[in-house]
Amino acid sequence: MKSAIIYWSGTGNTEVMAKEIAQGMGADTEIFTVDAFKGNVSDYDKLVFGCPSMGDEVLEEGEFEPFFSSIESSLKGKKVALFGSYGWGDGQWMRDWCDRCEKIGANVFDEGLIICGFPDTEGKERCVKLGQDFLAY
């Protein structure tokens, strides 16, 4: 079983979440920033994507959205989990992102993990649990 976490982080909040999720998934999980990922998502059985809410509750538009648009057709039938931090709104960007993944045929795990701001101790525990639960999914 090959797993990867691919994320974009502007302030470091989503990066912390990615590292905690990776801890929950175990040492075999590969972790990449979106600009460092040079592989093929088809090579992975499970994929975790992380992006904070930006602007009017959308995915980051400079790097992450173009990357995700370029690979989303490869996600059909893949097990996918989503996460990200936010500072305003009510999580609409995550609901939209989950819907988008479901429409292309990805097997979306849960409803996406969102944390307001920097993950505190409880937030970090939620990230580790997401990793553990997704590993068992």
Secondary structure as GFF3:
##gff-version 3
##sequence-region A 1 137
A	DSSP	beta_strand	3	7	.	.	.	ID=ss1
A	DSSP	alpha_helix	13	25	.	.	.	ID=ss2
A	DSSP	beta_strand	30	33	.	.	.	ID=ss3
A	DSSP	three_ten_helix	41	43	.	.	.	ID=ss4
A	DSSP	beta_strand	46	50	.	.	.	ID=ss5
A	DSSP	alpha_helix	64	71	.	.	.	ID=ss6
A	DSSP	three_ten_helix	72	75	.	.	.	ID=ss7
A	DSSP	beta_strand	79	86	.	.	.	ID=ss8
A	DSSP	alpha_helix	92	103	.	.	.	ID=ss9
A	DSSP	beta_strand	107	108	.	.	.	ID=ss10
A	DSSP	beta_strand	113	116	.	.	.	ID=ss11
A	DSSP	alpha_helix	121	136	.	.	.	ID=ss12
###
